[in-house]
Amino acid sequence: MSSSNQNIPKIVVNSTSRKERSSATVKTANPSSSTTLQQTDMYSTLHVVIHIIIGFISYFAVLAYIWSTRAEPFQVFDFPHSNSSSETSSSSSSSETITRLSYTLRLQVYPVEVLQFLILAVIYCRLRHFIARNPLAGNEHLVEKANRILGNTVEQMFYFELALFIFAVTVHRKYLFLVPFSTAVFVVGRVVFAAGYYFHPKYRVVGFVWTMLPVFLLQAVNFFAVHGVDVLQQIDQWW
């Protein structure tokens, strides 16, 4: 009995020492893991910031070129001219407004084409993965990326179309070259967004910037135009 009683404390001490060593190991591992996570977050944030800067610089560089050359790169979308001098001002008559709307609507075949392609991409993903054909089967992760790209494009396209059509009926006729320019930038932005998202979600930033900047700028011009301020005319005088 005495020998067995002497062995019991030894076992307890050994188990206790093991727990202490394991806890000490965990404590020593936590700082390095947290440091690694912080470094990863820092690099991810830096990567996003760099892509945002690239998106801004590239967009405004193209915008500056288009502004300098006016509608030269978009002569295929030349706005129909009129001999009436009264129609040189923005939306001076109902026929002018209808012409502007039809002109803008004609250009939307390209954003719609991008939307159609993204719908086909979702269909392709479902056909490629047989178990994902039923959306209620719990396998939506197989088509999640395609669905997210499509959903984001639908949201951005709704916002873009509203801002573009308001811009088309309120802006002065000589600035209508920004309608095809904004449409082209939106289409390119959506393509870059989708390609980057498919490669890795962190590479979608440039395409997202190219999508949102035209909308923000169009809406800013619309807001000031409603309040009687011609921002583009002031920019043109400064330029």
Residue pairs with C-beta under 8 A, 6 or more apart in sequence:
44 202
47 202
48 202
48 205
51 202
51 203
51 205
51 206
51 209
52 205
52 209
54 206
55 205
55 206
55 207
55 208
55 209
55 210
55 213
56 209
56 213
58 206
58 210
59 185
59 209
59 210
59 213
62 185
63 181
66 73
66 177
66 178
66 181
67 239
68 239
70 177
71 77
71 78
71 79
71 176
71 177
71 180
74 177
74 180
74 181
74 184
77 103
77 106
77 107
77 179
77 180
79 103
79 173
79 176
79 177
80 99
80 103
82 96
86 92
86 93
87 93
87 95
87 96
87 173
88 173
89 172
89 173
90 169
90 170
90 171
90 172
90 173
91 97
91 100
91 169
91 170
97 169
100 168
100 169
100 176
101 165
101 168
101 169
103 168
103 176
103 179
104 164
104 165
104 168
104 179
107 179
107 180
107 183
108 161
108 183
110 183
110 184
110 187
111 157
111 160
111 161
111 183
111 186
111 187
111 190
114 153
114 187
114 190
114 191
115 150
115 153
115 154
115 157
118 146
118 149
118 150
118 153
118 194
119 150
121 146
121 149
121 150
121 194
122 143
122 146
122 147
122 150
124 146
125 132
125 142
125 143
125 146
126 132
126 133
126 143
127 133
129 139
129 142
129 143
131 137
131 139
131 142
132 139
132 140
132 142
132 143
140 147
145 197
145 198
145 201
148 197
149 193
149 194
149 197
149 198
152 193
153 190
153 193
153 194
156 186
156 190
156 211
156 212
156 215
157 186
157 190
159 215
160 182
160 186
160 211
160 214
160 215
160 218
163 215
163 218
163 219
163 222
164 179
164 182
164 183
164 218
166 218
166 222
167 178
167 179
167 182
167 218
167 221
167 222
168 176
168 179
170 222
170 225
170 226
171 178
171 221
171 225
171 232
172 230
172 232
172 233
175 232
178 218
178 232
182 214
182 218
185 210
185 213
185 214
186 210
186 211
186 214
186 215
188 210
189 207
189 208
189 209
189 210
189 211
189 214
190 207
190 211
191 207
192 206
192 207
192 210
193 204
193 206
193 207
193 208
193 210
193 211
194 207
195 203
195 207
196 203
196 204
196 205
196 206
196 207
197 203
197 204
197 207
220 231
221 231
221 232
224 230
224 231
225 231
